[in-house]
Amino acid sequence: MVALLTSTSTTQLPPLAFPSSSYSSSSPFYGARIAASGRAIYCPALTTLLPRPTTRGHSQSRLEFLRAAAVASVSVRSEMKAWVYEEYGSVDVLKLSDSVAVPQVKEDQVLIKVAAAALNPVDFKRRQGKFKATDSPLSTVPGYDVAGVVVKVGSQVKSLKEGDEVYGDVSEEALNGPKQFGSLAEYTAVEEKLLALKPKNITFAEAASFPLAIETAYQGLEKTGLSAGKSLLVLGGAGGVGSLVIQLAKHIFGASRIAATASTGKLEFLKSLGADLAIDYTKENFEELPEKFDVVYDAVGQCDRAVKAIKEGGSVVAITGAITPPGFRFVVTSDGEVLKKLNPYIEEGKITPVIDPEGPFPFDKVVEAFSYLETGHATGKVVIYPIP
Ligand SMILES: NC(=O)c1ccc[n+]([C@@H]2O[C@H](COP(=O)([O-])OP(=O)(O)OC[C@H]3O[C@@H](n4cnc5c(N)ncnc54)[C@H](OP(=O)(O)O)[C@@H]3O)[C@@H](O)[C@H]2O)c1
């Protein structure tokens, strides 16, 4: 059974559908997709729209405003809580420490009081030691995606000030010398150029779900030359990157037709994101379909098959796995300008955050959140909130 979201907010959102199998009754957002307005929770068990939980009658956005104001007015401590690993390995190497030094702010950086973070596959691949040769030295505070409040600014920072609510990716290059101190911490220091102001209509948890995935989706689509009137096949349409590729292709790049792959329980979800054709990869081989595409966006690692699904002269971008020509590899370079460009689409409700309904995971459940992401079957983004 698939539940469709409707929203009472003033922002018009396309309805999204989640596979019912992934709902968790232990989550505070049980059965929920958080609406971009932050005002409603859809509960499929009750098939009703519930008001979002509040504390002492305050709305969620009011609470976040109060929190931001309080954060901006307190002085920063010298030590903080953070998740840390001192050796490469499985989730077992992750330890929660309450005495990690708060990072120093360089002149082009701001210090962010972290409100929310999100996990990406690169976080666990890095932790497993797959990028040892180009990694920063251990110990590592993991986490690339961040949303929070600026509490300190470096001397060369031009456009951000204390109290600004921002979001972005902590490291410019995820694989090449990523920061030693990431976002799974109370504070993180980030270059101004990697950040944008948080869209006004979304929560910190929703904002944290975007940066690395949406920048990968946007820049990868740009490289393919996708433009209005062209058709697109997305491999892995239900994942963190794929769910945004579908939305961007439809609402920004003007794709004429979008197909996407996922397993049986996620086909309605793909359609709710904007896919015209949802392909069940457990039942069909996409490359054997008679329909061919101008562009394939491969977020799974199936480039050898993807090149058989394009029209003559078509383009295949692959963000993981081995490359088969004419497919090409793309690796994201984080850039706050991409987020700034996309902010109006988010604020208009055209691009909506997709948070896996198993989460958001609270800060002390980071190990569980990693274990879940590492199944390879998350829907949208695995978010950590609140922090701490
Ligand atoms: N090059 C770059 O710059 C860059 C940037 C970001 C990410 N990446 C890489 O890109 C990959 C995807 O990232 P992500 O964040 O989207 O991962 P993710 O969120 O963990 O992806 C999970 C999704 O993959 C789907 N999936 C698994 N096997 C599939 C298959 N055979 N066919 C279709 N869908 C399948 C799952 O759907 P089901 O549950 O239905 O199976 C699930 O929804 C990762 O390897 C990541 O490291 C690279």
The ligand as an ORCA input file, in Angstrom:
! r2SCAN-3c Opt
* xyz 0 1
  N      30.489     10.953     -7.909
  C      29.927     11.752     -7.008
  O      30.201     12.937     -6.935
  C      28.904     11.153     -6.064
  C      28.118     11.998     -5.278
  C      27.123     11.432     -4.478
  C      26.958     10.050     -4.443
  N      27.782      9.274     -5.185
  C      27.614      7.804     -5.187
  O      26.414      7.534     -5.898
  C      25.774      6.406     -5.355
  C      24.338      6.770     -4.998
  O      24.340      7.721     -3.954
  P      23.006      7.997     -3.117
  O      23.324      9.009     -2.086
  O      21.879      8.231     -4.025
  O      22.826      6.553     -2.431
  P      21.610      5.972     -1.605
  O      20.679      7.050     -1.217
  O      22.169      5.117     -0.529
  O      20.888      5.003     -2.667
  C      19.948      4.099     -2.180
  C      18.952      3.801     -3.283
  O      19.573      2.992     -4.292
  C      18.549      2.191     -4.851
  N      19.086      1.007     -5.517
  C      19.895      0.055     -4.989
  N      20.177     -0.887     -5.935
  C      19.508     -0.495     -7.062
  C      19.397     -1.043     -8.366
  N      20.035     -2.176     -8.724
  N      18.650     -0.384     -9.277
  C      17.994      0.769     -8.950
  N      18.050      1.329     -7.718
  C      18.813      0.704     -6.793
  C      17.709      1.783     -3.665
  O      16.416      1.500     -4.107
  P      15.761      0.078     -3.721
  O      15.626      0.087     -2.221
  O      14.488      0.074     -4.470
  O      16.757     -0.982     -4.162
  C      17.769      3.014     -2.761
  O      16.597      3.807     -2.842
  C      26.626      5.957     -4.174
  O      27.511      4.936     -4.611
  C      27.433      7.196     -3.827
  O      28.667      6.911     -3.205
  C      28.754      9.785     -5.989
*
